[in-house]
Amino acid sequence: MSSPIFVAIDTPDMERARAIAAAVKRHAGGLKLGLEFFCHNGRQGVLELADLGLPIFLDLKLHDIPNTVAKAVQALAPITPAVLTVHAAGGRAMLEDAKAAAPAGTKVVAVTVLTSLDGDDLNSIGINGNSHSQVERLAGLAREAGLDGIVCSGNEVKAARKQWKDGFFVVPGIRPADSAVGDQKRVMTPRGAIDAGASILVIGRPVTAAEHPDEALRAIAATL
Ligand SMILES: O=C(O)c1cc(=O)[nH]c(=O)n1[C@@H]1O[C@H](COP(=O)(O)O)[C@@H](O)[C@H]1O
């Protein structure tokens, strides 16, 4: 079985992205390319890294009116990412239109509550609940809209999986026990997230900031 770990290649520097991708390619389940990479390297950069043969998770966290998001998804062609993110808070019509615009082989997943937010952050943007209730609400919305799954932290994935048994659950905010947390607030160990029901783990700095990314990745994989 291929690894559930998608390595987040968060850099605008194509040389560095190529080097990290080449280093981890034998032991990663896929590559996650997000805003930092995409804003600088665009579709061409994505296609170049896709040539390595690993599944590509394109993390653009699209969030706009339904027509704009649907057209943006169409404009990604000829990229056919294995996974694509949109923001659940865009609402049901946006989610439905994003899914309808995506290629058949692309899992469209909705970001629920960013792992960099805690309860106080949620209150400050007018959400008077905790991350658990908000993730459950948005998971229900994503499911009703026909999406493939959600992005949430390891803390909520167990409850979300319970309400959506065949959902695809992406879990970032992954930190091995000895890792720096950085800007993440809702974190979980790799093993904890898998045990709680994650389908895939997104791991960036604990791998990419290591002196030897492939060794760091294999050490994490050994804990699963
Ligand atoms: O959609 C994501 O991938 C995502 C959602 C979320 O709630 N939190 C989150 O950290 N991510 C992404 O996951 C990666 C985490 O990177 P590290 O914190 O370096 O492991 C980054 O590329 C984030 O953009």
The ligand as an ORCA input file, in Angstrom:
! r2SCAN-3c Opt
* xyz 0 1
  O      -5.417     22.527      3.164
  C      -4.346     22.289      3.749
  O      -3.521     21.508      3.268
  C      -4.154     22.877      5.083
  C      -5.303     23.121      5.813
  C      -5.190     23.467      7.172
  O      -6.191     23.632      7.881
  N      -3.953     23.590      7.710
  C      -2.802     23.417      6.987
  O      -1.714     23.521      7.567
  N      -2.896     23.102      5.651
  C      -1.667     22.990      4.844
  O      -0.864     21.936      5.332
  C       0.521     22.288      5.299
  C       1.073     22.171      6.688
  O       2.431     22.424      6.666
  P       3.325     22.222      7.965
  O       2.708     23.000      9.080
  O       4.664     22.764      7.541
  O       3.343     20.735      8.241
  C       0.618     23.685      4.695
  O       0.942     23.542      3.328
  C      -0.775     24.251      4.851
  O      -1.122     25.091      3.763
*
